[in-house]
């Protein structure tokens, strides 16, 4: 029986990246994972992870066989522990998932390296931002346009692609604030529906990063696989809570925003499940127009 090990990937081995094929039929353990460290653009088509930065690196966690691991060793220029020829060292690090912290192998650059530090530690997002427009998946209050219009940035959110679905993630309210919980997706099973927008790149620094508290380490941007209405698979930006807490009841005004934004875009079944949950679990005072 082939021995399996955990591998944390953060660059060209990620799903839909050019070297992902080297993982063969390896199964993805989680697509929302991060580790402490930083990413640097080497300038030659791939990033390098370093442990010398007090940041977070986004990636994916795979269960791979020894054969696949040896193939990746060749790609990453790893000849063996401490070998002077190594481009990367293969090291075991702590990887945070929505279920637990897992020990996994990762390829780490230990030599001094020059290059652009990759913002928010996400290679996919970094490359996505080389274009003019970003595909953005909203699953909470940003499905609704009221606050977006009040902020004067509605023109950035006019191009709606349609409904999107993230599999193996469910909607929870894990961010605690003074008046209750805020939305999050947690990779513990189920699915979450939301709204796919094409937004201009300036909407990130100009609005979303501020609204989501990215610089305050409240939410972090990630790139995740989303299934469209036609079954097509997309890669889209979304936001997840950094320090998740036990779920707490959201305020009524916030649930109202989510329902108002969800009604015209998500499936009827998903919408009714939101209504049922908000009413039965959180005591939301449902209005007639919200019954769906």
Helices and strands as residue ranges (DSSP letters): E 4-9, G 20-23, E 27-36, E 38-41, E 47-50, E 56-65, H 66-76, E 89-96, E 101-108, E 116-117, G 119-121, H 123-128, E 133-138, G 141-143, H 146-150, G 154-157, E 159-167, E 170-177, E 180-186, E 191-200, H 202-203, I 204-208, H 209-211, E 219-228, E 233-241, H 252-263, H 268-282, G 288-290
